[in-house]
Amino acid sequence: MEKKMTRVFPLLTAAVFTALALFAAVPPTFAQEDETPSMTPAAAKAIISARARQVILAIQAKDMARVSTYVHPRKGLRFSPYTYVSKESDRVFTANQVRGLAGNQRRYLWGEADGSGDPIRMTFNRYYRRYIYDKNFAAVRDVTYNEPSGGGTMILNLFSSYPGAIVVDYHVPGRGTDMDWRSLRLIFQKHGRIWYLVGVAHNEWTI
C-alpha cells in the first residue's frame, strides 16, 4: 500500500498544479453580464475621452476640488469598492461634499469587504489608497469605453444601475497570474448637454 501511495502522490500533486495553471490561464469573465450599453465603444470614446482624461488626472493628483467640478449636480457621485453597484450600501456624496473629501477625517461605511463580509469603514484617504487609486490608472494606454474588463464572481450591473451611461475602464493587468489585476471605472451620465461623473467603481478579483 505504501508503494502505491508513493506512486500516486506525485501524480496527484502534478494534477493539482496543472489545474491551477489552467485556471490562471483562463481569461477572467464576469459572473453575469447586465444589459447592453446604450452606445458603441467608438461613439462613447468620441464623446467622453477628453473629459475622462481630465477626471482621471484629477483623481491621480487626489485633487478632489477639481474632481467635484465634474460631479453630477443632482445625482452626486457614488463610490463602489467592487464592480457590483449597491444602491443600498455604496457611499454617495454631493459635489460640494466631494470638494472637501481629501481633508475629511471622518470614517465612513463604504460597503462590505469581499470574502470576509467585514464592513469597509475608513476615512476617504484610506479608501482612496485601497479602493480608488491602488494602481497608476492614469498611465493606462488601452483605455476602453463601454467595454468593462476584468472578472470575478460579482455581477456586473453598471449599465442597469446607470441607464444610458458611458463607462470608461482603466485596466491594469496582473503580474504572473490573472488574479492580481485591478480596474477603475469612471461612469458618466448626461444631464442637459453635459456628461457628468456619477460613479467611481473599483474592481479586482473577487471570490
Buried (B, 14 or more C-beta within 10 A) or exposed (E): EEEEEEEEEEEEEEEEEEEEEEEEEEEBEBEEEBEEBBBEBEBBBEBBEEBBBEBBEBBBEBEBEBBBBBBBEEBBBBBBBBBBBBEEBBBBBBBEBBBEBBEBEEEBEBBBBBEEEEEBEBBBBBBBEBBBBBBEBBEBEEBBBBBBBBBBEBBBBBBEBBEEBBBBBBBBEBEEEBBEBBBBBBBBBBEEEEBBBBBBBBBBBBE
